[in-house]
Amino acid sequence: MHMKYFIFLSIIVLCSCNMSNKNAEGKVYPELNKAFEDTLKAETSNTIITRMELKITGNLKGKGKLFYSHVPFDQKQFIVLEGNVNNKIETDWYDERCLIIYEPENSLVKGEIIVNFKVY
């Protein structure tokens, strides 16, 4: 009988750890000396999306720009990334996707950023 409870509690702990990591971790971009483009897609059960949160953390030696846009991906806004990065953008949003484009200042930029994208 005690073994059933132990197994049941172990499964709950493992599942809750796995779920929290899924939300806590973002997408890692380790090569900041090259430009890249990516489309992020938020996991959501909301049928109506009105807000988004884009959180960028990391560290850069040098400088880069991170552009972000929603569908139809033609009105891009950007933030400058430099040094220790801990930026959070919250704005009106109406899609579960977000296009990001990164452009380094030059090919000597080093570091890594982590990008989290959520919608509400």
C-alpha positions as a Markdown table, in Angstrom:
| # | Residue | x | y | z |
|---|---|---|---|---|
| 1 | Met | 0.0 | 0.0 | 0.0 |
| 2 | His | 2.8 | 2.4 | 0.8 |
| 3 | Met | 4.5 | 1.6 | -2.5 |
| 4 | Lys | 1.4 | 2.8 | -4.4 |
| 5 | Tyr | 1.6 | 6.2 | -2.7 |
| 6 | Phe | 5.3 | 6.4 | -3.3 |
| 7 | Ile | 4.8 | 5.7 | -7.0 |
| 8 | Phe | 1.9 | 8.1 | -7.3 |
| 9 | Leu | 3.8 | 10.9 | -5.5 |
| 10 | Ser | 6.9 | 10.3 | -7.7 |
| 11 | Ile | 4.8 | 10.6 | -10.8 |
| 12 | Ile | 3.3 | 13.9 | -9.6 |
| 13 | Val | 6.7 | 15.3 | -8.7 |
| 14 | Leu | 8.2 | 14.3 | -12.1 |
| 15 | Cys | 5.3 | 15.7 | -14.1 |
| 16 | Ser | 5.2 | 19.0 | -12.2 |
| 17 | Cys | 9.0 | 19.4 | -12.7 |
| 18 | Asn | 8.7 | 18.7 | -16.3 |
| 19 | Met | 5.8 | 21.2 | -16.8 |
| 20 | Ser | 7.6 | 24.0 | -14.9 |
| 21 | Asn | 10.8 | 23.6 | -16.9 |
| 22 | Lys | 8.7 | 23.8 | -20.1 |
| 23 | Asn | 7.5 | 27.2 | -19.2 |
| 24 | Ala | 10.7 | 28.4 | -17.5 |
| 25 | Glu | 13.0 | 27.6 | -20.4 |
| 26 | Gly | 13.1 | 29.6 | -23.5 |
| 27 | Lys | 14.8 | 29.2 | -26.9 |
| 28 | Val | 18.6 | 29.5 | -26.7 |
| 29 | Tyr | 20.5 | 31.3 | -29.4 |
| 30 | Pro | 24.3 | 30.6 | -28.8 |
| 31 | Glu | 25.8 | 32.1 | -32.0 |
| 32 | Leu | 25.4 | 35.9 | -31.8 |
| 33 | Asn | 28.1 | 36.7 | -34.4 |
| 34 | Lys | 25.7 | 35.8 | -37.2 |
| 35 | Ala | 22.3 | 37.1 | -38.2 |
| 36 | Phe | 19.3 | 34.8 | -37.8 |
| 37 | Glu | 15.6 | 34.7 | -38.2 |
| 38 | Asp | 13.1 | 32.5 | -36.3 |
| 39 | Thr | 9.4 | 32.3 | -35.8 |
| 40 | Leu | 8.4 | 31.5 | -32.3 |
| 41 | Lys | 5.0 | 29.9 | -31.5 |
| 42 | Ala | 3.5 | 30.1 | -28.1 |
| 43 | Glu | 1.7 | 27.2 | -26.6 |
| 44 | Thr | -1.7 | 28.4 | -25.5 |
| 45 | Ser | -5.2 | 27.2 | -25.1 |
| 46 | Asn | -6.6 | 30.7 | -25.4 |
| 47 | Thr | -8.7 | 31.2 | -28.5 |
| 48 | Ile | -8.5 | 35.0 | -28.2 |
| 49 | Ile | -5.1 | 36.5 | -27.8 |
| 50 | Thr | -4.7 | 40.1 | -26.8 |
| 51 | Arg | -1.3 | 40.4 | -25.1 |
| 52 | Met | 2.2 | 39.1 | -25.5 |
| 53 | Glu | 5.3 | 38.9 | -23.3 |
| 54 | Leu | 8.8 | 38.6 | -24.9 |
| 55 | Lys | 11.6 | 38.1 | -22.4 |
| 56 | Ile | 15.2 | 38.2 | -23.5 |
| 57 | Thr | 18.0 | 37.3 | -21.1 |
| 58 | Gly | 21.7 | 36.5 | -21.7 |
| 59 | Asn | 25.1 | 38.1 | -22.1 |
| 60 | Leu | 26.7 | 39.7 | -25.1 |
| 61 | Lys | 30.2 | 40.9 | -25.8 |
| 62 | Gly | 29.4 | 43.5 | -28.4 |
| 63 | Lys | 26.1 | 44.8 | -29.6 |
| 64 | Gly | 23.1 | 43.4 | -31.6 |
| 65 | Lys | 19.5 | 44.3 | -32.5 |
| 66 | Leu | 16.6 | 42.0 | -32.0 |
| 67 | Phe | 13.6 | 42.8 | -34.2 |
| 68 | Tyr | 10.2 | 41.4 | -33.4 |
| 69 | Ser | 6.9 | 41.4 | -35.4 |
| 70 | His | 3.6 | 39.7 | -35.7 |
| 71 | Val | 1.7 | 38.5 | -38.7 |
| 72 | Pro | 2.0 | 39.7 | -41.5 |
| 73 | Phe | 5.6 | 40.3 | -40.2 |
| 74 | Asp | 6.0 | 43.7 | -41.9 |
| 75 | Gln | 5.9 | 46.1 | -39.0 |
| 76 | Lys | 9.1 | 45.3 | -37.1 |
| 77 | Gln | 10.1 | 46.9 | -33.8 |
| 78 | Phe | 13.5 | 46.3 | -32.2 |
| 79 | Ile | 15.5 | 46.5 | -29.1 |
| 80 | Val | 19.3 | 46.9 | -28.8 |
| 81 | Leu | 21.1 | 44.1 | -26.9 |
| 82 | Glu | 24.4 | 44.8 | -25.2 |
| 83 | Gly | 26.2 | 43.4 | -22.1 |
| 84 | Asn | 24.1 | 41.7 | -19.5 |
| 85 | Val | 20.6 | 41.4 | -21.1 |
| 86 | Asn | 17.4 | 41.2 | -19.1 |
| 87 | Asn | 14.7 | 42.8 | -21.2 |
| 88 | Lys | 11.0 | 42.2 | -21.0 |
| 89 | Ile | 8.5 | 43.5 | -23.6 |
| 90 | Glu | 4.8 | 43.4 | -23.0 |
| 91 | Thr | 2.4 | 44.7 | -25.6 |
| 92 | Asp | -0.9 | 44.2 | -27.4 |
| 93 | Trp | -0.7 | 41.1 | -29.6 |
| 94 | Tyr | -3.2 | 39.1 | -31.6 |
| 95 | Asp | -1.4 | 35.9 | -32.8 |
| 96 | Glu | 0.4 | 32.9 | -31.3 |
| 97 | Arg | 3.4 | 33.6 | -33.5 |
| 98 | Cys | 6.2 | 36.1 | -33.3 |
| 99 | Leu | 8.9 | 36.6 | -35.9 |
| 100 | Ile | 12.3 | 37.5 | -34.4 |
| 101 | Ile | 15.3 | 38.7 | -36.5 |
| 102 | Tyr | 18.7 | 39.2 | -34.9 |
| 103 | Glu | 21.4 | 41.3 | -36.4 |
| 104 | Pro | 24.9 | 41.6 | -34.8 |
| 105 | Glu | 26.8 | 44.8 | -34.9 |
| 106 | Asn | 29.7 | 42.9 | -36.5 |
| 107 | Ser | 31.1 | 39.3 | -36.7 |
| 108 | Leu | 33.0 | 39.8 | -33.4 |
| 109 | Val | 29.9 | 39.7 | -31.2 |
| 110 | Lys | 29.9 | 36.8 | -28.8 |
| 111 | Gly | 27.5 | 35.5 | -26.2 |
| 112 | Glu | 24.2 | 33.8 | -25.8 |
| 113 | Ile | 20.6 | 34.9 | -25.4 |
| 114 | Ile | 17.5 | 33.1 | -24.3 |
| 115 | Val | 14.1 | 34.2 | -25.6 |
| 116 | Asn | 10.8 | 33.4 | -24.0 |
| 117 | Phe | 7.6 | 34.2 | -25.8 |
| 118 | Lys | 4.1 | 34.0 | -24.1 |
| 119 | Val | 0.7 | 35.1 | -25.2 |
| 120 | Tyr | -2.4 | 35.9 | -23.1 |
